[in-house]
Amino acid sequence: MSARDVEFGVFLPVSDGGFIFSNTAPVNPSTYEYIKKVTKLAEDLGMGFAIALARWRGFGGTHGGGYGPDSLEAVSTIAGIAEATSRIRVFCTMHTMAFHPAVAAKMIATIDQIAHGRLGLNIVAGSNPVDHGQMGIWRKDIDHNELYSVATEWITVMKRLWTEERVEFKGKHYTLTDCESDPKPVQKPHPSLICAAVSDTGYEFTMRHADASLVNGTDIDDLVLNGTRNKAKAKELGTNTKTVGLVMMVPGETDAAAEERVRAYDAGADAKAIATRTWQYSQSAREWSHDEQVRMQYKAHFPDGKTPQAVSRSRLVGSPDTLVEKVADLIERGQFDWLVFYFPDYLRDVETFGKEVLPKLVARGVGRMNTPHPTLSAAVPA
């Protein structure tokens, strides 16, 4: 394959148990000290960036693994991580329905100062009826497309506050009167912006307002498809929006050992937590009849009692040499500019990636390591 200047990052496990819904998965505690340790390890090993997701409520279950009951708040976590690190770029996540844009603009500018121009922002326009509904910030009267109308005003206000002395704004969702927001971010015109979206409306919002699209998939082929769709959409709209692929990595000393890890986690799958997650993202979650709906989801997905999959199918599994080949192939097929990984056992697996996979990728021209202040946009520290 041709050489590609890809940055590699870590998707931080800010919720109890990380991202695997299993009683046999490694423990990834949702403590600041653990998140700091993971991020500093990633930085020391040459990785380029870290992203903290935003989650307000767990999925329950018998183990609590995978989005357990405890979760750190993403913005304040990244503020601390920004102080504790010196090179790696750090992204916090904000839901547009949870933060007023003038407050958010001030928060981001402040943390960018703490980070000396290394902060990025992951924008989420969607709204979970359970995760957000418990706080009264999920609204039944706003449909999917209207959420992006809110998000468009939200990011428009923020960008203006980051670049203008005073802002007058009267929209459908926000009104600002002679609004000031100083100091401005260290990065000019603003920190790097990414957005996770899967709908056409979401794609268009991302291409017009963000520097990059965060892309997931139900499996590797779906991840590749979504990556190339984003590139095609950017070309159609005449933008240079980048793509960031999100994928699970499960390393092992051998291919067989790595596959055995997946089987072991699947054998301990927390079916109740998986059913709760499915319910929360379904239409029935809007009714808020939790216990009965979870029982129905469980029966629908596991009627014969067979163990459900605990590990995402969008995964790269194998020995370090196998992972080098699989990462290179994913980048080439999906046309990704950055890849961000989540792992079953963060400290152990980040170390394996950083010491045994990343140097081999860089040696063959498929990525970079130890990049000073990696960025997806033209924004630079002032």
N, C-alpha and C positions, 0 to 999 in steps of 0.2 A: 504494500500500500504506500501511498505518498506520505511524506512527512506532514504532521499536523501538530500545531501548537496548542494542544489540549491541556487545560488545567484540571486537576483532580481534587475533589473535596470530600468532606465527611458530613453526613446528615445526622445531626446530633440527637441522641436518645434522651430528650428532656422529659419524657414520661416514663413512669415505672415500667420496667421489663423490656424497654426498647420496642422493637417492631415485630416480634414473633409471638404469636398467641399460643403458648405452649407451657405446660408444667415442667418440661424437661429442658427448656431454653436456659442459657446462662443468665445470671442476674446482672442487670444493668440499672443500678439505682438512680433515681431521679433526684440527685443531690448536686448542688453547685460544684462541690469539690470534685465529684466524679466527672462532670461535664468539662470542667477546667482541665483535668488530667488528660482526658481524651483529646481535647483541642490542642493542648500544648504538645502532646505526643505527635499529633498530625503535623503541627508546625515544625517540630524538630526533625521529622522525617521528610520534610520537603513538600508536603501537600499544600495546595494553593488557597483553599477556602473552606469554611464551615458554615452550615445553615442550621438554625434552630427553628423548628416548627412551632406553631401555636396550637395548643390544645387545652381545653378548660374542664374536661370531664372524662373519666375513664370509661372502659367498656365492661367493667365488672368481671365476672367469671370466677372460677375457683382459684386460679393462680394470680390473676391480675396482670399476667404477662402481656405485653403489647398494649400500650396506652393504659397502664394501670391507674389506680385511683390518685396517685400523686403525680403532679406534673409542674414543672417550673414555668414561670411566665417568660416568654421568649425575649421580649425587648430588654427587660432588666437583666436577664441572664447574659445576653450578648454585651450589655454595658460592662458587666464584670469581666467577661472574657476579653473584651477589647483592652481593658487595663492590664490583664494578665499575659497578653501576647504582644508580639512586636512586628511580625511580618505577615502572618496569614490574614486573608480578608475574611471578615465575619459578617454574616447576614442574619438579621432578625426577621421575624414574620409578623405582619400586622393584618388583621381582618378589617376591611374598610368599615364594616358595620359596628366595630367595637371601639374605634378611636375617632374623635373629631379631627379633621385634617389640620386645623391650626395647632392643636395640641400635638398631633403626630409630627408635624413639621419641626416644632421646637425640640421634641424628643430626639428625632433623628439628627438634627444639627448638633445637639449636645453630645450625643454618643459618637458622632463622627469626629468631634474634637478629642474625645477620650481616646479614640482609635487612631488619631493622627492621620485621618484620611483613608482608613481601611474598611469603613462600614459599607454594607449593602443592605437593601431592603427587599424582602419577598412579600409581594402584595397578594392577598387573597380576597377576592370579591364575593365568593360564595358564603353561605350562611347555613349552618347545621341547625335544624329545628330543635335538637336536644342539647347539643353543646352550647349553642347561643340562646336557645329558648329558655333555659333555666335562669338566665340573667335578664330576660325580657328584651333582648336586642335582636331577636329573630321576628320578622314581621310577615304575617300571612298575606298581606296586601301587596307585597313586592315579589314579582315573579323573577325568573332567571335573568331575562333581558334587562329588567329594571335594576337588578343588582349591579349590572355593569354601567348603567346610567349613573347610579350613585358613585361607583368607583371612578368613572370619568371625571365627575365634578371633584371628587376627593383628591385625585392625583393632580388635577389642574390647579386646585387651590394650593397644594403643597409645593408644586414647582414654582408657582408665582411667589409664594412666601420665601422660597429659597433664593430667589433672584431679584425681587423688587423691594423697594424701600417701604411702600405702603400698598395695601391691596384692598380694592373695592370689588366685591363679588356678590351677585344676586342670582342664584340658580334655583332649581326646583327643590334641592335637598339641603343646600347650605347658603348662608348669607353672612358675608363679612363686611364690616364697616370700618374703614380706615385702619385696617389690621396691620400691625407691625410684627415682625418675627426676626429678632437678632439675638445672637450672631447667626450668620449664614453657615452652611456646611463648609468644612475644610475643602472638600472636593468641588470642583467647578465643572459644569453648572450645578451638579448634585451627585449624591452617591449612586452607585450602580443599582438599577431597579430590575427585578425579575418578577415574573408572575406565572402561577400555575393555572392552566386553563385547558379544558377539553372540548368545549363547544365552539361553534363558529363565531358566536358573539364574543366569547372569551378570547379566542385567537386574535380577532380583530382588535380588541382592546389592548392585548399584549403587544401586538405589532406596532400600534400607534403610540403607546405610552410607556413601554418598558424597553429595557436594553436586551432582555433575554426572556425566553419562555422556559419554565421548568416543566419537563415532560416525564410522565410516568407511563406505565403500560400494564396490561393484565398478564403478559408474558413478554419474552424478548422480542418476538416478531411484532407484537403490538407496539412495543416501545420503539422499535425501528420505524414502524409505520407512522407513529405520531411525530417522531423526529423529522422525518422527510416531509410530512404534511406541514409542519411548522415552517420549514425552509421554503416550501412552495408558496405558502400563504404570505410569507415575508416578501418573496419575489413579486407576487401578484400585487401587493400593496406598495411596492417600491421602497421597502425599508430594509435595513441591514440587521434586523433582530437576530440575536444569537439563540442557540438552543443548549439547554442544560439537561442531560439525561439522568434520571434517578433510578438506581438499580441496586438490588441486594447482592452482596458478595459473600460467598461462603468458601473460604480457603481450607485446604488440608495438606498434609505432607504428600499425599498421593491423591489421584482422582477418586479412588475408592474410599479413602478416608474422608474426603470432603462430602461425597454422596452419602456416606454413613451418618455424618452429622445431620444432614437434611432428614434422613429417615428417622433418626432418633428424636428430632424436634417434632416431626409430624406425628410420631407415635404418642407423644404427650400433648397433642393439640387440645387447647381449651375451647371446647365446642360452644360453651355458653358465651364466652367473650366474642367468639367469631359470629355467633347468631346476633348478639347485641350490636356489634358493628354493622352487620347487614341491615338490621332494623333501623338503626339511627340514620342511615343514608337512604332509606326507602320512603315512599309516599306515606306509609302508615305511621311513620314517626311523628307526623304532624298531628296525629290524634292523641299522642302522649299516653297511650294505654300500655305502658312498658312491659309488665310481667307477661301478660297474655300475648302480646306481639312477639316477644322474644321466644316464648314457647312455640308459637306458630312458625317462626323462622327456623327454629331448631328442627321441628318436624319436617319442614319443607326441604331443608338442606341435608339432614342426616336421618332419613326415615328408617334406614336399616341398621342404624347404630354404628356404621363404619366411621373410622377416624377421619376427620376432615384434614385438609392441608393447613399446616400452621405457618409454613414458609412461603413467601410470595413466589409465584411462578415466574415473575420478572426477576430472574436471578442468574448470576454467574457462579458456577460451582467447579472446583478443581484444584489441582496442585498449582504452585506459583507459575510454572511454565505454561500450563494449560490456561491459566487466567490471563497471562500476557497475550496469548493468541485470541482468547474470547473478548478481551477488552478492545484489542486492536480491530477485531472484526466488527464489534458493536459500533465503534466510532466511525468506521468507514461506511458501514451500511446505513447508520442513522444520521450521518453527517453532523455529529455533535461537536460543539465547541468546548464544552466542559462536561465532565461526568462527576456526579456526586453519589457516593456509596453509603448504604447502611449495612450494618454487620450484625451477626448473632452475638458475638462476644467482642465488644468494641476494643478494649485494650489489647487483647491478644491478636485480633484480626487486623486492626489498624497497623500494628507493628509488622505483621506478616506482609501486608500490602506495601508498607513503606520501605521495608528492607529487602523484600524478595521479588516484588512485582514491579513497583514504580521504577527502580533503576533500569530494569530490563526494557521497559516501555520507552523510557527516555533514550536509551542507547540505540534503539531502532527508529528513533525519530517520531514516536507516537505520543509525545507529551512533554511537559516541562515540570521541573521541580525547583524548589527554593526561589521562586520568582518574587522579586520585591513588589509588594502591593499589587498582585494580579487584579486585573479589572476587565469587565465585559464591555465597558463603554469608553467614551472619550474623556470621561471625568478624570481629573488628575488633582492631587493635592496642591493647594495654592502655595 
